[in-house]
Amino acid sequence: MDLIRIIFAILLPPLGVFLQVGLGGAFWLNILLTLLGYIPGIVHAVWIIAKR
């Protein structure tokens, strides 16, 4: 299941974070990072998925 989340994190970072933590603070932070730059959103999403 983590592989699917990581694929989603690369394609659409907020979706990968949402699948991992739901509508928490990490999700909203990831949306902000993705809007500011796609790469920071990906890095944050993969970090959230790998951490848990």
PyMOL Python script that loads the backbone (N, CA, C, O; Angstrom):
from pymol import cmd

cmd.read_pdbstr("""\
ATOM      1  N   MET A   1       0.821  -1.199   0.000  1.00  0.00           N
ATOM      2  CA  MET A   1       0.000   0.000   0.000  1.00  0.00           C
ATOM      3  C   MET A   1       0.863   1.260   0.000  1.00  0.00           C
ATOM      4  O   MET A   1       0.471   2.272  -0.580  1.00  0.00           O
ATOM      5  N   ASP A   2       2.039   1.213   0.646  1.00  0.00           N
ATOM      6  CA  ASP A   2       2.914   2.381   0.646  1.00  0.00           C
ATOM      7  C   ASP A   2       3.396   2.715  -0.753  1.00  0.00           C
ATOM      8  O   ASP A   2       3.595   3.888  -1.068  1.00  0.00           O
ATOM      9  N   LEU A   3       3.588   1.720  -1.594  1.00  0.00           N
ATOM     10  CA  LEU A   3       4.021   1.972  -2.967  1.00  0.00           C
ATOM     11  C   LEU A   3       2.968   2.787  -3.721  1.00  0.00           C
ATOM     12  O   LEU A   3       3.309   3.702  -4.470  1.00  0.00           O
ATOM     13  N   ILE A   4       1.713   2.460  -3.525  1.00  0.00           N
ATOM     14  CA  ILE A   4       0.633   3.208  -4.173  1.00  0.00           C
ATOM     15  C   ILE A   4       0.605   4.642  -3.653  1.00  0.00           C
ATOM     16  O   ILE A   4       0.409   5.575  -4.431  1.00  0.00           O
ATOM     17  N   ARG A   5       0.795   4.827  -2.362  1.00  0.00           N
ATOM     18  CA  ARG A   5       0.811   6.176  -1.786  1.00  0.00           C
ATOM     19  C   ARG A   5       1.980   6.992  -2.323  1.00  0.00           C
ATOM     20  O   ARG A   5       1.831   8.184  -2.589  1.00  0.00           O
ATOM     21  N   ILE A   6       3.140   6.364  -2.483  1.00  0.00           N
ATOM     22  CA  ILE A   6       4.307   7.076  -3.007  1.00  0.00           C
ATOM     23  C   ILE A   6       4.088   7.456  -4.463  1.00  0.00           C
ATOM     24  O   ILE A   6       4.499   8.539  -4.882  1.00  0.00           O
ATOM     25  N   ILE A   7       3.454   6.594  -5.239  1.00  0.00           N
ATOM     26  CA  ILE A   7       3.139   6.933  -6.631  1.00  0.00           C
ATOM     27  C   ILE A   7       2.186   8.123  -6.670  1.00  0.00           C
ATOM     28  O   ILE A   7       2.380   9.049  -7.458  1.00  0.00           O
ATOM     29  N   PHE A   8       1.160   8.102  -5.825  1.00  0.00           N
ATOM     30  CA  PHE A   8       0.248   9.245  -5.746  1.00  0.00           C
ATOM     31  C   PHE A   8       0.982  10.502  -5.283  1.00  0.00           C
ATOM     32  O   PHE A   8       0.682  11.603  -5.746  1.00  0.00           O
ATOM     33  N   ALA A   9       1.950  10.339  -4.365  1.00  0.00           N
ATOM     34  CA  ALA A   9       2.710  11.484  -3.860  1.00  0.00           C
ATOM     35  C   ALA A   9       3.540  12.124  -4.960  1.00  0.00           C
ATOM     36  O   ALA A   9       3.748  13.338  -4.953  1.00  0.00           O
ATOM     37  N   ILE A  10       4.011  11.332  -5.894  1.00  0.00           N
ATOM     38  CA  ILE A  10       4.790  11.885  -7.002  1.00  0.00           C
ATOM     39  C   ILE A  10       3.877  12.550  -8.029  1.00  0.00           C
ATOM     40  O   ILE A  10       4.202  13.617  -8.550  1.00  0.00           O
ATOM     41  N   LEU A  11       2.751  11.933  -8.318  1.00  0.00           N
ATOM     42  CA  LEU A  11       1.841  12.483  -9.321  1.00  0.00           C
ATOM     43  C   LEU A  11       1.026  13.661  -8.797  1.00  0.00           C
ATOM     44  O   LEU A  11       0.891  14.682  -9.471  1.00  0.00           O
ATOM     45  N   LEU A  12       0.487  13.511  -7.596  1.00  0.00           N
ATOM     46  CA  LEU A  12      -0.347  14.546  -6.979  1.00  0.00           C
ATOM     47  C   LEU A  12      -0.081  14.519  -5.469  1.00  0.00           C
ATOM     48  O   LEU A  12      -0.755  13.798  -4.733  1.00  0.00           O
ATOM     49  N   PRO A  13       0.897  15.300  -5.010  1.00  0.00           N
ATOM     50  CA  PRO A  13       1.347  15.211  -3.614  1.00  0.00           C
ATOM     51  C   PRO A  13       0.255  15.315  -2.549  1.00  0.00           C
ATOM     52  O   PRO A  13       0.281  14.527  -1.604  1.00  0.00           O
ATOM     53  N   PRO A  14      -0.711  16.247  -2.646  1.00  0.00           N
ATOM     54  CA  PRO A  14      -1.722  16.300  -1.584  1.00  0.00           C
ATOM     55  C   PRO A  14      -2.554  15.020  -1.471  1.00  0.00           C
ATOM     56  O   PRO A  14      -2.989  14.664  -0.376  1.00  0.00           O
ATOM     57  N   LEU A  15      -2.778  14.335  -2.576  1.00  0.00           N
ATOM     58  CA  LEU A  15      -3.537  13.084  -2.516  1.00  0.00           C
ATOM     59  C   LEU A  15      -2.770  12.018  -1.741  1.00  0.00           C
ATOM     60  O   LEU A  15      -3.359  11.282  -0.949  1.00  0.00           O
ATOM     61  N   GLY A  16      -1.470  11.929  -1.961  1.00  0.00           N
ATOM     62  CA  GLY A  16      -0.659  10.969  -1.209  1.00  0.00           C
ATOM     63  C   GLY A  16      -0.684  11.240   0.287  1.00  0.00           C
ATOM     64  O   GLY A  16      -0.766  10.310   1.089  1.00  0.00           O
ATOM     65  N   VAL A  17      -0.613  12.509   0.662  1.00  0.00           N
ATOM     66  CA  VAL A  17      -0.660  12.877   2.082  1.00  0.00           C
ATOM     67  C   VAL A  17      -2.052  12.621   2.643  1.00  0.00           C
ATOM     68  O   VAL A  17      -2.188  12.141   3.768  1.00  0.00           O
ATOM     69  N   PHE A  18      -3.087  12.937   1.869  1.00  0.00           N
ATOM     70  CA  PHE A  18      -4.454  12.695   2.325  1.00  0.00           C
ATOM     71  C   PHE A  18      -4.688  11.217   2.598  1.00  0.00           C
ATOM     72  O   PHE A  18      -5.328  10.868   3.590  1.00  0.00           O
ATOM     73  N   LEU A  19      -4.184  10.350   1.739  1.00  0.00           N
ATOM     74  CA  LEU A  19      -4.355   8.913   1.945  1.00  0.00           C
ATOM     75  C   LEU A  19      -3.633   8.434   3.198  1.00  0.00           C
ATOM     76  O   LEU A  19      -4.022   7.431   3.795  1.00  0.00           O
ATOM     77  N   GLN A  20      -2.585   9.147   3.598  1.00  0.00           N
ATOM     78  CA  GLN A  20      -1.813   8.744   4.772  1.00  0.00           C
ATOM     79  C   GLN A  20      -2.383   9.315   6.063  1.00  0.00           C
ATOM     80  O   GLN A  20      -2.536   8.585   7.042  1.00  0.00           O
ATOM     81  N   VAL A  21      -2.702  10.617   6.084  1.00  0.00           N
ATOM     82  CA  VAL A  21      -3.081  11.266   7.350  1.00  0.00           C
ATOM     83  C   VAL A  21      -4.482  11.857   7.372  1.00  0.00           C
ATOM     84  O   VAL A  21      -4.952  12.254   8.439  1.00  0.00           O
ATOM     85  N   GLY A  22      -5.148  11.930   6.261  1.00  0.00           N
ATOM     86  CA  GLY A  22      -6.477  12.539   6.230  1.00  0.00           C
ATOM     87  C   GLY A  22      -6.390  14.045   6.122  1.00  0.00           C
ATOM     88  O   GLY A  22      -5.420  14.577   5.582  1.00  0.00           O
ATOM     89  N   LEU A  23      -7.405  14.742   6.636  1.00  0.00           N
ATOM     90  CA  LEU A  23      -7.469  16.194   6.511  1.00  0.00           C
ATOM     91  C   LEU A  23      -6.802  16.913   7.685  1.00  0.00           C
ATOM     92  O   LEU A  23      -7.354  17.871   8.226  1.00  0.00           O
ATOM     93  N   GLY A  24      -5.641  16.458   8.067  1.00  0.00           N
ATOM     94  CA  GLY A  24      -4.915  17.081   9.169  1.00  0.00           C
ATOM     95  C   GLY A  24      -4.062  18.246   8.705  1.00  0.00           C
ATOM     96  O   GLY A  24      -4.155  18.695   7.563  1.00  0.00           O
ATOM     97  N   GLY A  25      -3.241  18.719   9.607  1.00  0.00           N
ATOM     98  CA  GLY A  25      -2.367  19.846   9.303  1.00  0.00           C
ATOM     99  C   GLY A  25      -1.347  19.534   8.231  1.00  0.00           C
ATOM    100  O   GLY A  25      -0.989  20.411   7.444  1.00  0.00           O
ATOM    101  N   ALA A  26      -0.872  18.302   8.187  1.00  0.00           N
ATOM    102  CA  ALA A  26       0.113  17.916   7.172  1.00  0.00           C
ATOM    103  C   ALA A  26      -0.481  18.009   5.771  1.00  0.00           C
ATOM    104  O   ALA A  26       0.225  18.348   4.822  1.00  0.00           O
ATOM    105  N   PHE A  27      -1.754  17.714   5.634  1.00  0.00           N
ATOM    106  CA  PHE A  27      -2.421  17.810   4.337  1.00  0.00           C
ATOM    107  C   PHE A  27      -2.449  19.257   3.854  1.00  0.00           C
ATOM    108  O   PHE A  27      -2.114  19.536   2.702  1.00  0.00           O
ATOM    109  N   TRP A  28      -2.847  20.179   4.734  1.00  0.00           N
ATOM    110  CA  TRP A  28      -2.938  21.588   4.349  1.00  0.00           C
ATOM    111  C   TRP A  28      -1.561  22.174   4.100  1.00  0.00           C
ATOM    112  O   TRP A  28      -1.395  23.005   3.206  1.00  0.00           O
ATOM    113  N   LEU A  29      -0.572  21.755   4.875  1.00  0.00           N
ATOM    114  CA  LEU A  29       0.799  22.201   4.637  1.00  0.00           C
ATOM    115  C   LEU A  29       1.279  21.718   3.274  1.00  0.00           C
ATOM    116  O   LEU A  29       1.966  22.448   2.559  1.00  0.00           O
ATOM    117  N   ASN A  30       0.921  20.496   2.917  1.00  0.00           N
ATOM    118  CA  ASN A  30       1.333  19.961   1.630  1.00  0.00           C
ATOM    119  C   ASN A  30       0.667  20.703   0.483  1.00  0.00           C
ATOM    120  O   ASN A  30       1.299  20.922  -0.551  1.00  0.00           O
ATOM    121  N   ILE A  31      -0.579  21.092   0.637  1.00  0.00           N
ATOM    122  CA  ILE A  31      -1.234  21.887  -0.413  1.00  0.00           C
ATOM    123  C   ILE A  31      -0.498  23.214  -0.587  1.00  0.00           C
ATOM    124  O   ILE A  31      -0.270  23.652  -1.715  1.00  0.00           O
ATOM    125  N   LEU A  32      -0.130  23.848   0.508  1.00  0.00           N
ATOM    126  CA  LEU A  32       0.602  25.108   0.432  1.00  0.00           C
ATOM    127  C   LEU A  32       1.953  24.912  -0.248  1.00  0.00           C
ATOM    128  O   LEU A  32       2.326  25.691  -1.125  1.00  0.00           O
ATOM    129  N   LEU A  33       2.683  23.883   0.149  1.00  0.00           N
ATOM    130  CA  LEU A  33       3.989  23.620  -0.461  1.00  0.00           C
ATOM    131  C   LEU A  33       3.863  23.293  -1.947  1.00  0.00           C
ATOM    132  O   LEU A  33       4.705  23.707  -2.744  1.00  0.00           O
ATOM    133  N   THR A  34       2.831  22.563  -2.321  1.00  0.00           N
ATOM    134  CA  THR A  34       2.623  22.220  -3.724  1.00  0.00           C
ATOM    135  C   THR A  34       2.291  23.462  -4.540  1.00  0.00           C
ATOM    136  O   THR A  34       2.736  23.589  -5.681  1.00  0.00           O
ATOM    137  N   LEU A  35       1.520  24.372  -3.970  1.00  0.00           N
ATOM    138  CA  LEU A  35       1.208  25.607  -4.676  1.00  0.00           C
ATOM    139  C   LEU A  35       2.433  26.508  -4.828  1.00  0.00           C
ATOM    140  O   LEU A  35       2.582  27.196  -5.838  1.00  0.00           O
ATOM    141  N   LEU A  36       3.303  26.500  -3.831  1.00  0.00           N
ATOM    142  CA  LEU A  36       4.515  27.315  -3.896  1.00  0.00           C
ATOM    143  C   LEU A  36       5.555  26.720  -4.841  1.00  0.00           C
ATOM    144  O   LEU A  36       6.358  27.448  -5.424  1.00  0.00           O
ATOM    145  N   GLY A  37       5.537  25.417  -4.988  1.00  0.00           N
ATOM    146  CA  GLY A  37       6.474  24.733  -5.877  1.00  0.00           C
ATOM    147  C   GLY A  37       6.187  23.248  -5.846  1.00  0.00           C
ATOM    148  O   GLY A  37       6.015  22.661  -4.778  1.00  0.00           O
ATOM    149  N   TYR A  38       6.138  22.656  -6.991  1.00  0.00           N
ATOM    150  CA  TYR A  38       5.739  21.246  -7.082  1.00  0.00           C
ATOM    151  C   TYR A  38       6.726  20.323  -6.362  1.00  0.00           C
ATOM    152  O   TYR A  38       6.311  19.377  -5.693  1.00  0.00           O
ATOM    153  N   ILE A  39       8.024  20.591  -6.495  1.00  0.00           N
ATOM    154  CA  ILE A  39       9.051  19.733  -5.891  1.00  0.00           C
ATOM    155  C   ILE A  39       8.974  19.734  -4.361  1.00  0.00           C
ATOM    156  O   ILE A  39       9.043  18.656  -3.771  1.00  0.00           O
ATOM    157  N   PRO A  40       8.834  20.885  -3.682  1.00  0.00           N
ATOM    158  CA  PRO A  40       8.687  20.831  -2.216  1.00  0.00           C
ATOM    159  C   PRO A  40       7.469  20.024  -1.773  1.00  0.00           C
ATOM    160  O   PRO A  40       7.507  19.363  -0.736  1.00  0.00           O
ATOM    161  N   GLY A  41       6.397  20.075  -2.547  1.00  0.00           N
ATOM    162  CA  GLY A  41       5.213  19.277  -2.232  1.00  0.00           C
ATOM    163  C   GLY A  41       5.498  17.788  -2.324  1.00  0.00           C
ATOM    164  O   GLY A  41       5.044  17.011  -1.484  1.00  0.00           O
ATOM    165  N   ILE A  42       6.247  17.390  -3.340  1.00  0.00           N
ATOM    166  CA  ILE A  42       6.607  15.978  -3.498  1.00  0.00           C
ATOM    167  C   ILE A  42       7.502  15.520  -2.356  1.00  0.00           C
ATOM    168  O   ILE A  42       7.282  14.457  -1.775  1.00  0.00           O
ATOM    169  N   VAL A  43       8.505  16.318  -2.036  1.00  0.00           N
ATOM    170  CA  VAL A  43       9.438  15.955  -0.954  1.00  0.00           C
ATOM    171  C   VAL A  43       8.685  15.807   0.362  1.00  0.00           C
ATOM    172  O   VAL A  43       8.903  14.841   1.093  1.00  0.00           O
ATOM    173  N   HIS A  44       7.811  16.744   0.667  1.00  0.00           N
ATOM    174  CA  HIS A  44       7.045  16.679   1.906  1.00  0.00           C
ATOM    175  C   HIS A  44       6.130  15.453   1.922  1.00  0.00           C
ATOM    176  O   HIS A  44       6.026  14.776   2.945  1.00  0.00           O
ATOM    177  N   ALA A  45       5.474  15.165   0.814  1.00  0.00           N
ATOM    178  CA  ALA A  45       4.559  14.021   0.754  1.00  0.00           C
ATOM    179  C   ALA A  45       5.299  12.710   0.951  1.00  0.00           C
ATOM    180  O   ALA A  45       4.847  11.850   1.706  1.00  0.00           O
ATOM    181  N   VAL A  46       6.428  12.550   0.283  1.00  0.00           N
ATOM    182  CA  VAL A  46       7.203  11.309   0.440  1.00  0.00           C
ATOM    183  C   VAL A  46       7.730  11.204   1.865  1.00  0.00           C
ATOM    184  O   VAL A  46       7.770  10.109   2.426  1.00  0.00           O
ATOM    185  N   TRP A  47       8.136  12.326   2.461  1.00  0.00           N
ATOM    186  CA  TRP A  47       8.620  12.300   3.834  1.00  0.00           C
ATOM    187  C   TRP A  47       7.511  11.880   4.804  1.00  0.00           C
ATOM    188  O   TRP A  47       7.755  11.080   5.708  1.00  0.00           O
ATOM    189  N   ILE A  48       6.304  12.408   4.627  1.00  0.00           N
ATOM    190  CA  ILE A  48       5.168  12.038   5.486  1.00  0.00           C
ATOM    191  C   ILE A  48       4.859  10.554   5.346  1.00  0.00           C
ATOM    192  O   ILE A  48       4.620   9.876   6.345  1.00  0.00           O
ATOM    193  N   ILE A  49       4.862  10.048   4.133  1.00  0.00           N
ATOM    194  CA  ILE A  49       4.534   8.632   3.907  1.00  0.00           C
ATOM    195  C   ILE A  49       5.621   7.727   4.471  1.00  0.00           C
ATOM    196  O   ILE A  49       5.314   6.700   5.076  1.00  0.00           O
ATOM    197  N   ALA A  50       6.872   8.088   4.285  1.00  0.00           N
ATOM    198  CA  ALA A  50       7.975   7.253   4.765  1.00  0.00           C
ATOM    199  C   ALA A  50       8.096   7.293   6.287  1.00  0.00           C
ATOM    200  O   ALA A  50       8.546   6.326   6.902  1.00  0.00           O
ATOM    201  N   LYS A  51       7.693   8.413   6.894  1.00  0.00           N
ATOM    202  CA  LYS A  51       7.802   8.575   8.348  1.00  0.00           C
ATOM    203  C   LYS A  51       6.861   7.655   9.087  1.00  0.00           C
ATOM    204  O   LYS A  51       7.197   7.173  10.169  1.00  0.00           O
ATOM    205  N   ARG A  52       5.693   7.397   8.534  1.00  0.00           N
ATOM    206  CA  ARG A  52       4.679   6.623   9.262  1.00  0.00           C
ATOM    207  C   ARG A  52       4.730   5.190   8.880  1.00  0.00           C
ATOM    208  O   ARG A  52       3.950   4.387   9.392  1.00  0.00           O
TER     209      ARG A  52
END
""", "prot")
cmd.dss("prot")
cmd.show_as("cartoon", "prot")
cmd.util.cbc("prot")
cmd.orient("prot")
